[in-house]
Amino acid sequence: MSVLGFVGLPGSGKSEAAAVAEDHEIPVVTMGDVIRTECRERGLDPSTAHGQVAQALREENGPGAIAERSLPMIEAELEANDTVVVDGIRSDTEVERFEDRFGEQFRLVCIDAPFETRKERLDLRGRDAGGDEGGETLADRDAREREFGMDAAMDRADLTIENTGTLAEFRERITAILTEGDQ
């Protein structure tokens, strides 16, 4: 059994890494889905209220709230699978929750990319509303996630991938990590 977590700032490549896992039939638990579900339950648009609700959940239920809500989903996937990927870790507290639950079976991979590269990727993705559309700018998102403890989480990574090459190169690197345990 192993749980592989992806951490990185918005647009770094976490979702693409998760897509590679899915291509290899490895289940992915996306922590952002917890927040998007909560947005809908609160009658809010996830594309504009995601950050606000993420912050509210942490204020209401503590800094490990999203990890706690993700744990049952991860454990359910582990009942039928040897490996599960967790996409979207945002804080060192979340890392601690996963380390406490899964011990040495938990590995954290930091995906890093320069600000301008991430900005271009997010503009192309078009999933989230930007500052001009009632959402947050990338700089604001980075600042919010850093307040959650993102930098400390990234510092705890077992492995860091610089995602500055081609998409094919990145996908190959993720495949190696998923299938060969590449360190």
N, C-alpha and C positions, 0 to 999 in steps of 0.2 A: 504494500500500500504506500502511495505517496501523494502528497498534496503540493502542487507547485503554484506559488503565488506570483503574480505580475504586479509591479509597482512602477509608477512613472508619472510625470506631469502630463496634462492633457495634450493629446496629439503625438505622444512619443512613440506609439505603436502597440499599446497594450491590446487593443481590440483586434488588430491584425494578428498578433501572437495568439490570441484566443481563437481566431478563425483557423489558424494553422492547427491548433489542437483539435478543433472540431473536424477538420479535414482528415485527421488521424483517428477519428471516432473516440476522442478523449472528451469526456463531459466537461463543460465550463460553467462555473457558477459566477455570475457577473454581479458584483456588489452594487453597481449602479442600478440594476433592475430592482433591488430592494427600495432604492430611493424613488425610482420612477413609479413603482407601485404605490408607494406612500403618497406621492404627488397626486395621483389619480384618486386615491381614497380621500384626500383632502380637497378634492375638486379643483386642483391646480394643473396647469399645463407643464409637463415635465421639461419641455424645451426652454422654458423661461424661469421655472421655479425650482429646478434641480438643486442648485447651490443653496438656496434658502431652506429647502426641506432637509437637505443633508445636514446643514448646520442645526436646524431645529431638532432633528432626531438625536444628534449628539448632545445638545443642551438638555433635552428632555430625559434622555436615557443613558447618558454618559458617553465618553469618547469611544467606547468599544461597541456602541449600539448596532452599527451596521454589520460588524463582524459577528456579533451575537445572533442577529437575524439570519446571517448567511450559514452559520454552523449546521443547523439541521438539514439544509439543502446539500451541503458538502457531504455530510455523513450519509444521507440517503443515497447519493451517487456512489459513495465508496462501498455500499453494500453489494453493488453489481459490477464495480470497476476497480482496477488496480491503481489507476491514477485519476486525479481530478485537478483541474486548473481553476484557480481563483483569480478572476480578473478585476482589477480596480482597487487594490489595497491603497489606503490613503494616509495611514498613520502608524507610528511605532506602537501605539496601543493595540491596533488591529493585528499587527505582526505578533505581538505578545500573546493575544488571544489564540491565534493559530498555532504558535509554538507551544503554548500550554496544552492545547487540545491534541496536537499531532506529534509533538516532540521532534525527534530527528527525522521523521517522515515528511516534515514541512521544509520546503526550500523556497527561498525568495529570490526572484530575478528582477533586477532593476533594468528598465528600458529607458534610455536617455537619448535625447535629440536636442539640437539647438532651438532657441525660441522661434526664429524666423521659419525654420523647417516645420516646426509644429504648427505655427500659424497657417502656413500654406496648406498643410494637410487638413486642418480643421475647416478651412474655407472650402476645400474640395469636398469634404465629407458632408457638410451642410446639415448635420443632424441637430446641432444646437443653435439656438438663436444667439447672435452676437450682440455687441453693445448697441448697434444701430437698430436692432430688432427687438429690444426690450430685454435681452439677456445680458450676459456678462462679457466683457472683453477678455481676451486670453490672459492679459496681465492681471486682471481682477481674479480670474479663476486660479491662476498660479498662486496669487497671494492668499486666497481663501484656503487652498489646499495645503499651502505651507503652514497656515495657522493650525490646521488639523494635525500637523506633525509629519507631513510628507517628506521633508528633508531627512528627518530622523529615520523614517521608514526606509528611504532609499539608501541611507548610510548603512543599514543593517543587512543589505542584500548579500546573498551568498555569491552572486554573479551579476555583473553589469554588462549590458550589451549597448554599444553605441550604435544607434539606428540612424546612420548617416549615408549608407550606401543605397544600392538599388533594392527594390521590393523583393526581387528574387533572392538576393544575398541575405536579406533579413529573414525571409521565410526558410531558407536553408539552415540558418543558424538556429532558429527556433525548432525546426524539425530535429536537428541534432540533439538539442537539449531534451526534447520530449521523448525521443526514441532511443537515444544512446546515453542519456544522462550526462551529456557533455558538460564539463565544468570549465 
